[in-house]
Amino acid sequence: MSTAAPVRKAATTAGTGTVREVLTPIRPERSTRPRPTWHRAKVLEHRLLSDRYHYLRLEAPSIARLTRAGQFVMLTAVREGEPGPALPRPMAVYRRDTEAGTIEIIYGVVGAGTRALRAFRPGERMLVVGPLGQGFQLAPDAGKVLLVGRGIGTCSLTTVAQELSGTGTDVVAVASGRDEQTVIGGQLYRECGAAALYEVTDVAGTSAVEALRERLTTDLDAEPPQQIMTCGSERLAHLCRDLGTRWNADVQVSLEAHMACGLGYCHGCATGTRGGPEESPLICKDGPVFRLDRSEGRR
């Protein structure tokens, strides 16, 4: 798929201080990205995970087989035969099971689309398209990887831990949230054999950026990670950029966005400002994972 205008480096209005000012698309060989497919996926399990989040497990064999770390799917919350249209909703793949042919999603109810999604019951079928987007690019020689997630954004990182499980690469994970109910991924990280796990909350006062900076530099300075991956928080993305500069590590960030198609057709999820002769990279197609430029990071 090609864009309608030349793609430039992601940018926003100068002086806003957002990480989108320093993004660079990851450009692997086109042939290495799996082609998306679709399923009328059977809902196998759907339940309340906490007072804020819901857990959904779907039977989607080809998507489970093809999904790579950091990719996402589009879920259409309209039953077959019901009147539409209904725009699909982008969801990170929290976990995939290639043997069982299943994918797992964790989501929060924030609007009409996710309220409709919440109504699906086990045994019903849901239209799922994926895997989509540019996922995380894992360095084959990385001895240690740091994953830093906040709230539902952690769901974009857990497949990294899955993919690295048993490879000899140490995974250090930060799972951050307002309180214990909003901290996601701890159990999965443990199951994947994470070398270290920091579950931090606002309530406990452990999630503040400076507190995390001190803990991570104290624990990791002697043997720092070669890659850092993050999602879910602008503040944590800036922290990761600073740590990347300190440790000379590759830093990648997964962006969250509203999407109408997830395939690059509608051009509604550009990373930069609207207007101008050039189009900024699209989060659905060129991302959601981008590389963070460390050239101006603080030590």
Residue, then its C-alpha position, 0 to 999 in steps of 0.5 A: m500500500s502506498t501513501a498519497a503523498p511523500v512520507r516525512k519524519a514524524a513531527t508536531t508543532a515545534g515546542t510542544g515537547t512530545v515524543r512525536e517530534v523525534l520519531t523515525p519509522i522502522r523500515p524493514e524489508r516489505s517482504t518480512r511483514p506478514r500479510p494480514t488476514w481475517h476471521r469470523a473469530k469465535v469468542l471463547e472467553h469474555r469476562l471482567l478482568s478488573d473494575r476497569y478492564h475486560y479480557l477477551r480470548l478469540e479463536a483466530p488461528s492464522i492471526a495467532r500464527l502470524t502475529r509478531a511482537g507489538q502488532f495489533v488487530m481491528l475488531t468489529a463489534v457488529r454481529e453478522g447480519e446486524p445493520g451497520p456500518a460500525l468502525p472497527r476498534p484497534m486492539a493490541v494483541y496481549r497474548r497469542d497461542t499458536e498451538a491453540g490458535t487463539i489471541e487474547i485482548i485486554y481493553g477498557v470501555v471508553g465509548a460506544g464501540t467498546r460498549a458494543l464490544r463488551a456485549f459479545r458472549p462466548g460462542e458468538r463470532m466477531l470480525v477480526v482483521g490482523p495482524l496489522g502494523q509495524g511491530f517491535q524490531l528485536a535485535p538478535d544479539a540483544g542480551k537484555v531488553l527493558l519493557v516499560g508500560r503504563g496501564i492498557g499500553t502494557c498490552s503492546l509490550t507483552t508479546v515481546a516478552q512472549e517472543l523472547s521467552g526461552t531465547g536467552t535474552d533477559v527481559v526486565a519489565v516495568a508495569s505501571g498504573r494508577d493502582e493495583q487494578t490498572v497494573i497489567g501484565g505481571q502474571l504474563y511476564r512471570e510466566c515468560g520468565a522475566a529476569a526482573l519485574y517492577e509493578v509500580t503504582d501512583v497510589a504507592g508512590t512508586s510510579a513517579v518518573e524520578a523514582l523509576r529513574e533512580r531504581l532502574t539506573t541503580d539496578l541496571d547501570a552495571e549491565p544495561p539493556q541494549q533495547i528499550m521498548t515502551c507504550g502508554s505514557e508520554r512521561l515514560a517515553h521521555l524517561c526511556r529516551d533519556l535512559g537510551t542515551r545514558w546506556n546507548a540503547d535502541v529505543q522504540v515506542s508504540l503509539e496509541a491512536h484512534m483508527a478508522c481502517g487500520l490498513g492505511y487507506c483512510h489516512g486518519c492516523a498521521t503522526g504529525t500536524r494536519g496540512g502541508p505538502e507532505e504527510s507524516p507517517l501513519i500510525c497504523k501502517d508505518g507504526p504503531v512502533f517507531r524508533l525514538d531519536r536519542s540525539e537530544g536525550r539527557r544523560 
